[in-house]
Amino acid sequence: MNFAKKLTNCVLATMMFLGAVSCNDKPENAKPANLPKGATEQLTIRYVDEDTLLSQYNLAKDINEAMLRRQNQFDAAQQQRGNEINKFGSAMQQKYKNNGYLNEESLNADQAKLQKMQSDAQNYLGTMQQSIQNEMTQNSQQLTDSISNFMKEYAKKKGYDMVLRKSASFYIDPKLDITKEVVDGLNKRYNKVEKKK
């Protein structure tokens, strides 16, 4: 499965846990906790389009690019190992057709070598895939934490009782959309860490 696509699905799934950011600590200018008898508190609700957020938040874009690079590395390693195994297997077949094996021991040695190449490739690719999966999980957690922490601070500062995901509703008035503000705030706060080469 494409790891970048898997990352996006993982991020969207983890964002479902964010569902609504509810702020119990309201700013000083927020509504009083003790309402008169029979009065109801009016909630201040906004929403964020998570698809737009993930496509415009620089951390999400950097993570997606990193996962695409890792996927390409995996694909290249898989291709290389496959080519080496196929080349050796073809050479064995050709040698067998041309009666190149003078004895059974020689044939068995090459068969054992081919099996070891296959086993080594499977182990190598399995380890690489697990490493990518672990990296994907860490990146997903980092992205979720970043968005969640920002949203809690942002909602508290703005006096919002709740910030919903657009996809969690059938209809929300577009005037309640704060996606651009949120993306701008996240990007302003994000400092890309350059990896050492």
C-alpha positions in Angstrom: 0.0 0.0 0.0 1.2 3.5 -0.8 2.7 4.8 2.5 2.0 8.5 1.7 -1.7 7.6 1.2 -1.6 5.5 4.3 -0.2 8.5 6.2 -3.0 10.8 5.0 -5.6 8.2 6.1 -3.8 7.8 9.4 -3.8 11.6 9.9 -7.4 11.9 9.1 -8.3 9.0 11.5 -6.3 10.6 14.3 -7.9 14.0 13.6 -11.3 12.3 14.2 -10.2 12.1 17.8 -9.9 15.8 17.8 -13.5 15.9 16.6 -14.4 19.0 18.6 -12.0 21.0 20.6 -13.9 22.0 23.7 -12.5 24.7 25.9 -13.5 24.6 29.6 -11.0 27.5 30.5 -12.7 30.5 28.9 -11.0 33.8 28.5 -11.9 36.7 30.8 -14.4 38.1 28.3 -16.3 34.8 28.0 -19.9 34.3 29.2 -20.5 33.9 32.9 -20.8 30.3 34.3 -23.8 31.1 36.5 -26.7 31.8 34.3 -30.1 33.1 35.5 -32.7 30.5 36.1 -34.3 29.5 32.8 -31.7 31.1 30.6 -29.6 29.1 28.2 -26.0 29.7 27.3 -25.4 30.3 23.6 -22.4 28.3 22.4 -19.7 29.9 20.2 -18.9 27.4 17.5 -16.6 27.5 14.5 -15.4 24.9 12.1 -12.2 23.9 10.2 -12.0 22.2 6.8 -9.5 19.5 7.6 -8.7 18.7 4.0 -7.7 22.3 3.3 -5.8 22.4 6.6 -3.8 19.3 5.7 -3.1 20.5 2.2 -1.9 24.0 3.4 -0.3 23.4 6.7 3.5 23.3 6.1 4.2 20.6 8.6 1.6 18.3 7.0 3.1 19.1 3.5 6.7 18.4 4.8 5.5 15.1 6.4 3.8 14.1 3.2 6.9 14.8 1.1 9.1 12.9 3.6 6.7 9.9 3.4 6.8 10.1 -0.4 10.6 10.0 -0.4 10.5 7.0 2.0 8.0 5.3 -0.3 10.3 5.9 -3.3 13.3 4.5 -1.3 11.3 1.4 -0.5 10.1 0.9 -4.1 13.7 1.4 -5.4 15.0 -1.1 -2.8 12.3 -3.6 -3.7 13.0 -3.2 -7.4 16.7 -3.6 -6.9 16.4 -6.7 -4.8 13.9 -8.2 -7.2 16.2 -7.5 -10.2 19.1 -9.2 -8.4 17.1 -12.3 -7.6 15.6 -12.5 -11.1 19.0 -12.1 -12.7 20.5 -14.8 -10.6 17.4 -17.1 -11.2 17.7 -16.5 -14.9 21.4 -17.3 -14.9 20.6 -20.5 -13.0 18.0 -21.6 -15.5 20.3 -20.8 -18.4 23.2 -22.7 -16.8 20.8 -25.7 -16.2 19.6 -25.7 -19.8 23.2 -25.6 -21.1 24.1 -28.5 -18.8 26.4 -26.2 -16.9 25.9 -28.0 -13.6 28.4 -30.7 -13.5 27.1 -32.2 -10.3 24.1 -32.0 -8.0 26.1 -30.3 -5.3 26.7 -27.3 -7.6 23.0 -27.1 -8.4 22.1 -27.4 -4.8 24.6 -24.7 -3.8 23.0 -22.2 -6.3 19.5 -23.1 -5.2 20.5 -22.5 -1.6 22.1 -19.1 -2.7 18.9 -18.1 -4.5 16.8 -19.0 -1.4 19.1 -17.0 0.8 18.9 -14.0 -1.5 15.1 -14.3 -1.4 15.1 -14.6 2.4 17.6 -11.7 2.9 15.5 -9.5 0.6 12.3 -10.3 2.4 14.0 -9.6 5.8 15.6 -6.4 4.5 12.3 -5.1 3.0 10.3 -6.1 6.0 12.6 -4.2 8.3 12.6 -1.2 6.0 8.8 -1.3 5.8 8.5 -1.5 9.6 10.9 1.5 9.9 8.7 3.5 7.5 5.6 2.4 9.4 7.1 3.6 12.7 8.2 6.9 11.2 4.6 7.3 9.8 3.1 6.7 13.2 5.5 9.2 14.8 4.8 11.8 12.1 1.1 11.3 12.4 1.3 11.8 16.2 3.4 14.9 15.8 0.9 16.4 13.3 -2.0 15.5 15.5 -0.4 17.0 18.6 0.6 20.1 16.8 -2.9 20.7 15.5 -4.6 19.8 18.7 -2.3 22.0 20.9 -2.7 24.9 18.6 -6.5 24.5 18.4 -6.9 24.4 22.2 -4.9 27.6 22.6 -6.6 29.3 19.6 -10.1 28.4 20.7 -9.4 29.6 24.3 -7.9 32.8 23.0 -10.9 33.5 20.7 -13.5 32.5 23.2 -14.8 29.6 21.1 -16.7 26.9 23.0 -16.2 24.4 20.2 -14.3 24.0 16.9 -15.7 21.3 14.7 -14.4 19.5 11.7 -16.3 20.4 8.6 -16.7 16.7 7.6 -18.3 16.0 10.9 -21.5 17.9 10.0 -24.0 17.9 7.2 -24.1 21.7 7.1 -22.3 24.6 8.7 -22.8 28.2 7.7 -19.6 29.2 5.7 -19.4 32.4 7.8 -18.2 30.1 10.7 -15.2 28.8 8.7 -12.0 29.7 10.5 -9.7 27.4 8.3 -7.6 30.2 6.8 -6.9 31.7 10.3 -6.0 28.3 11.7 -3.7 27.5 8.8 -2.1 30.9 9.0 -1.6 30.5 12.7 -0.2 27.0 12.4 2.2 28.0 9.6 3.4 31.1 11.6 4.2 28.9 14.5 5.8 26.1 12.5 9.6 26.1 12.2 10.8 23.6 9.7 13.7 21.5 11.1 16.3 20.8 8.4 17.6 17.3 8.5 21.3 16.8 8.3 22.6 15.3 5.1 
